């Protein structure tokens, strides 16, 4: 029985590649109070990390995303968006303070999680420079795996 539960857990964490489709534009509020859109960042590879402050795997993912930002610098854009209605800017800043100067953090207040069918976190979406979805992954993913996907797009 333990083996079956473990296999189900592993399959739940496995990423899946979607067909190349245009990502629906969305708005989010940054932790600085600005309203931004996904389309504001077109022209570069964009990694969107859907997360929450209370999510332990999301904390693990932050370290992997930091490696990505350190490796690619300004050649890509990383956006972490909390999908938790209880998260606010202060909570995100205090929880992820070690990372907020590396990439963009924001909050979903416009139904992004519903529109993108986010059912578990962390969930990663990678968009190409034209705003098309190239890759999605549910669960923690290593920086090395993300780099392979990003390198294909650069």
Residue frames relative to the residue before (quaternion, step in Angstrom):
aa qw qx qy qz dx dy dz
X 1.0000 0.0000 0.0000 0.0000 0.00 0.00 0.00
X 0.6346 0.5353 -0.3317 0.4480 3.59 1.00 -0.83
X 0.6362 0.5344 -0.3283 0.4493 3.58 1.05 -0.79
X 0.6467 0.5162 -0.3194 0.4618 3.59 0.98 -0.79
X 0.6514 0.4999 -0.3129 0.4773 3.56 0.93 -0.89
X 0.6470 0.5194 -0.3189 0.4582 3.57 0.95 -0.85
X 0.6630 0.5004 -0.3078 0.4640 3.60 0.91 -0.86
X 0.6267 0.5157 -0.3365 0.4775 3.58 0.99 -0.77
X 0.6410 0.5255 -0.3161 0.4616 3.60 0.98 -0.86
X 0.6604 0.5041 -0.3062 0.4647 3.59 0.92 -0.91
X 0.6721 0.4848 -0.3088 0.4668 3.60 0.89 -0.87
X 0.6225 0.5409 -0.3426 0.4500 3.58 1.08 -0.65
X 0.6996 0.4586 -0.2669 0.4786 3.58 1.11 -0.64
X 0.5270 0.6505 -0.4088 0.3633 3.58 1.23 -0.31
X 0.4096 -0.7059 0.5228 0.2461 3.54 -1.02 0.79
X 0.1643 -0.7666 0.6070 0.1301 3.49 -1.24 0.27
X 0.3487 -0.7252 0.5581 0.2026 3.51 -0.99 0.87
X 0.2443 -0.7596 0.5864 0.1397 3.54 -0.88 0.94
X 0.5971 -0.5148 0.4518 0.4175 3.50 -1.28 0.32
X 0.5962 -0.5776 0.4206 0.3661 3.52 -1.18 0.60
X 0.1596 0.7808 -0.5836 0.1557 3.58 -0.43 1.21
X 0.5720 -0.5800 0.4544 0.3604 3.52 -1.19 0.57
X 0.3611 -0.7170 0.5543 0.2199 3.54 -0.86 0.96
X 0.4724 -0.6624 0.4995 0.2978 3.55 -0.86 0.94
X 0.4540 -0.6802 0.5003 0.2845 3.55 -0.84 0.96
X 0.0065 -0.7957 0.6056 -0.0029 3.56 -1.09 0.64
X 0.3413 -0.7055 0.5828 0.2146 3.52 -1.33 0.38
X 0.0004 -0.7687 0.6396 0.0056 3.52 -1.23 0.60
X 0.4129 -0.6821 0.5431 0.2633 3.54 -1.27 0.36
X 0.3639 -0.7233 0.5404 0.2287 3.58 -0.76 1.02
X 0.6215 -0.5439 0.3972 0.4002 3.58 -1.24 0.28
X 0.6303 0.4953 -0.3360 0.4945 3.58 1.31 -0.06
X 0.6022 -0.6201 0.3280 0.3810 3.57 1.32 0.17
X 0.5134 0.6361 -0.4240 0.3899 3.59 1.26 0.12
X 0.3311 -0.6908 0.5977 0.2368 3.57 -1.16 0.61
X 0.0231 -0.7979 0.6006 -0.0458 3.54 -0.69 1.17
X 0.2728 -0.7290 0.6026 0.1763 3.53 -1.33 0.38
X 0.6122 -0.5284 0.4332 0.3979 3.54 -1.20 0.49
X 0.6611 0.5369 -0.3076 0.4243 3.59 0.93 -0.88
X 0.5240 0.6324 -0.4123 0.3945 3.61 1.21 -0.31
X 0.7447 0.4119 -0.1938 0.4880 3.56 1.17 -0.59
X 0.3611 0.7433 -0.4952 0.2680 3.61 1.24 0.16
X 0.6224 0.5103 -0.4179 0.4213 3.52 -1.19 0.63
X 0.7400 0.2429 -0.1632 0.6056 3.56 1.30 -0.33
X 0.5668 -0.5112 0.4932 0.4173 3.53 -1.32 0.19
X 0.1223 -0.7942 0.5942 0.0341 3.57 -0.89 0.98
X 0.1351 -0.7406 0.6527 0.0846 3.54 -0.99 0.92
X 0.0747 -0.7702 0.6325 0.0341 3.55 -0.80 1.05
X 0.1513 -0.7805 0.6064 0.0158 3.50 -0.78 1.21
X 0.1544 -0.7702 0.6139 0.0781 3.57 -0.54 1.17
X 0.1055 0.8123 -0.5462 0.1750 3.56 -0.61 1.19
X 0.1759 -0.7394 0.6279 0.1675 3.55 -1.40 -0.25
X 0.6068 -0.5890 0.3923 0.3618 3.57 -1.16 0.56
X 0.6989 0.4876 -0.2673 0.4499 3.60 1.06 -0.73
X 0.5843 0.6133 -0.3447 0.4046 3.59 1.30 -0.22
X 0.3632 -0.7581 0.4979 0.2130 3.61 -0.42 1.20
X 0.6573 0.4910 -0.3466 0.4547 3.67 0.81 -0.78
X 0.5919 0.5645 -0.3649 0.4448 3.61 1.13 -0.55
X 0.6166 0.5331 -0.3375 0.4708 3.58 1.10 -0.68
X 0.6323 0.5177 -0.3190 0.4801 3.57 1.04 -0.80
X 0.6461 0.5401 -0.3091 0.4419 3.58 0.98 -0.90
X 0.5852 0.6009 -0.3716 0.3978 3.60 1.05 -0.70
X 0.6504 0.5149 -0.3181 0.4590 3.57 0.96 -0.83
X 0.6421 0.5073 -0.3179 0.4789 3.60 1.05 -0.74
X 0.6566 0.5034 -0.3106 0.4679 3.59 0.98 -0.81
X 0.6003 0.5543 -0.3569 0.4528 3.58 1.07 -0.68
X 0.6326 0.5215 -0.3264 0.4705 3.59 1.00 -0.79
X 0.6282 0.5362 -0.3257 0.4602 3.58 1.03 -0.79
X 0.6803 0.4848 -0.2875 0.4686 3.58 0.84 -0.99
X 0.6555 0.5066 -0.3166 0.4621 3.59 0.94 -0.81
X 0.6765 0.4989 -0.2897 0.4578 3.59 1.05 -0.75
X 0.8042 0.3177 -0.1392 0.4826 3.61 0.81 -1.01
X 0.2692 -0.7959 0.5062 0.1944 3.59 1.18 -0.37
X 0.8243 -0.2191 0.1847 0.4882 3.56 -0.95 -0.93
X 0.4719 0.6835 -0.4415 0.3394 3.62 1.21 0.15
X 0.7557 0.2041 -0.1417 0.6060 3.58 1.28 -0.28
X 0.3014 -0.7097 0.5961 0.2239 3.55 -1.34 0.15
X 0.1076 -0.7696 0.6272 0.0527 3.56 -0.96 0.92
X 0.0302 -0.7821 0.6220 -0.0248 3.54 -0.94 0.99
X 0.1125 -0.7621 0.6347 0.0604 3.58 -0.79 1.03
X 0.0590 -0.8106 0.5822 -0.0234 3.55 -0.69 1.15
X 0.3252 -0.7356 0.5628 0.1906 3.54 -0.75 1.07
X 0.2271 -0.7800 0.5725 0.1110 3.55 -0.89 0.99
X 0.5218 0.6353 -0.4076 0.3975 3.56 1.30 0.11
X 0.4213 -0.7218 0.4844 0.2585 3.61 -0.73 0.99
X 0.6564 0.5134 -0.3202 0.4506 3.61 1.18 -0.36
X 0.5731 0.5739 -0.3918 0.4344 3.60 1.24 -0.19
X 0.0351 -0.7637 0.6442 0.0221 3.54 -1.07 0.82
X 0.7499 -0.4116 0.2599 0.4479 3.56 -1.29 0.16
X 0.6741 0.5005 -0.3088 0.4470 3.60 0.86 -0.89
X 0.6495 0.5130 -0.3178 0.4626 3.57 0.99 -0.81
X 0.6503 0.5016 -0.3126 0.4772 3.58 0.99 -0.83
X 0.6555 0.5131 -0.3118 0.4579 3.59 0.92 -0.87
X 0.7038 0.4537 -0.2841 0.4669 3.60 0.88 -0.85
X 0.6813 0.4874 -0.2908 0.4623 3.60 1.05 -0.69
X 0.8121 0.2167 -0.0776 0.5363 3.56 0.89 -0.98
X 0.1624 0.8494 -0.4860 0.1263 3.57 1.18 0.63
X 0.6353 0.5433 -0.3328 0.4365 3.59 1.09 -0.61
X 0.7522 0.4050 -0.1934 0.4825 3.58 1.23 -0.41
X 0.5513 0.6815 -0.3884 0.2841 3.61 1.11 -0.55
X 0.6594 0.4876 -0.3233 0.4720 3.60 1.17 -0.31
X 0.6142 0.5710 -0.3378 0.4273 3.58 1.27 -0.13
X 0.8068 -0.0373 0.0544 0.5871 3.59 1.03 -0.76
X 0.6763 -0.5163 0.3675 0.3754 3.54 -1.38 0.10
X 0.0920 -0.7701 0.6299 0.0418 3.56 -1.03 0.90
X 0.0688 0.8113 -0.5770 0.0637 3.53 -1.03 0.76
X 0.3990 -0.6901 0.5587 0.2289 3.52 -1.41 -0.04
X 0.3885 -0.6934 0.5630 0.2264 3.51 -1.12 0.80
X 0.0881 0.7912 -0.5980 0.0927 3.56 -0.52 1.19
X 0.6956 0.4680 -0.2471 0.4859 3.56 1.36 0.06
X 0.6469 -0.5787 0.3164 0.3828 3.62 1.15 0.46
X 0.2343 0.7908 -0.5328 0.1893 3.59 1.12 0.55
X 0.6492 0.5416 -0.3225 0.4257 3.58 0.86 -0.98
X 0.6678 0.4806 -0.3009 0.4822 3.57 0.98 -0.77
X 0.6754 0.5038 -0.3009 0.4465 3.59 0.88 -0.92
X 0.7465 0.3618 -0.2015 0.5208 3.58 1.08 -0.70
X 0.4187 -0.7485 0.4312 0.2803 3.58 1.33 0.27
X 0.1948 0.7779 -0.5654 0.1927 3.58 0.86 0.97
X 0.0583 -0.8277 0.5578 -0.0178 3.55 -0.51 1.21
X 0.7751 0.1126 -0.0695 0.6178 3.58 1.27 -0.32
X 0.1671 -0.7788 0.5963 0.0997 3.54 -1.19 0.54
X 0.5215 -0.1613 -0.8371 -0.0346 1.50 -2.18 1.17
X 0.1146 -0.7401 0.6568 0.0880 3.53 -1.27 0.57
X 0.1845 -0.7847 0.5888 0.0594 3.52 -0.87 1.07
X 0.0690 -0.7337 0.6737 0.0551 3.52 -1.15 0.81
X 0.1187 -0.7506 0.6434 0.0929 3.55 -1.07 0.77
X 0.1309 -0.7779 0.6139 0.0298 3.53 -0.87 1.11
X 0.4105 -0.6768 0.5408 0.2845 3.57 -1.08 0.67
X 0.7447 -0.4319 0.2794 0.4253 3.58 -1.28 0.08
X 0.6681 0.4757 -0.2905 0.4929 3.59 1.26 -0.35
X 0.5656 -0.6265 0.3726 0.3856 3.58 1.27 0.08
X 0.4875 0.6519 -0.4410 0.3779 3.58 1.22 0.36
X 0.4722 -0.6623 0.5049 0.2891 3.55 -1.03 0.83
X 0.1488 -0.8099 0.5658 0.0424 3.54 -0.73 1.12
X 0.8105 0.0003 0.0742 0.5810 3.57 1.08 -0.72
X 0.0192 -0.7582 0.6503 0.0429 3.52 -1.18 0.65
X 0.0097 -0.7852 0.6192 -0.0075 3.52 -1.20 0.59
X 0.1919 -0.7578 0.6150 0.1036 3.54 -0.97 0.93
X 0.7319 0.3396 -0.2892 0.5151 3.56 -0.77 1.05
X 0.6798 -0.4678 0.3635 0.4324 3.53 -1.32 0.11
X 0.0509 -0.7712 0.6344 0.0133 3.55 -1.04 0.86
X 0.4872 -0.6855 0.4596 0.2855 3.55 -0.98 0.83
X 0.6223 -0.5310 0.4267 0.3858 3.53 -1.26 0.46
X 0.6284 0.5483 -0.3424 0.4327 3.60 0.98 -0.77
X 0.6614 0.4912 -0.3075 0.4762 3.58 0.95 -0.84
X 0.6475 0.5084 -0.3161 0.4716 3.58 0.99 -0.81
X 0.6355 0.5417 -0.3287 0.4413 3.58 0.99 -0.82
X 0.6106 0.5446 -0.3502 0.4560 3.59 1.03 -0.73
X 0.6828 0.4766 -0.2836 0.4756 3.58 0.90 -0.90
X 0.6577 0.5103 -0.3092 0.4598 3.58 0.94 -0.88
X 0.6449 0.5391 -0.3213 0.4360 3.59 0.92 -0.90
X 0.6140 0.5517 -0.3405 0.4502 3.58 1.10 -0.66
X 0.7306 0.4432 -0.2250 0.4681 3.58 1.14 -0.64
X 0.6579 0.5179 -0.3145 0.4471 3.59 1.19 -0.39
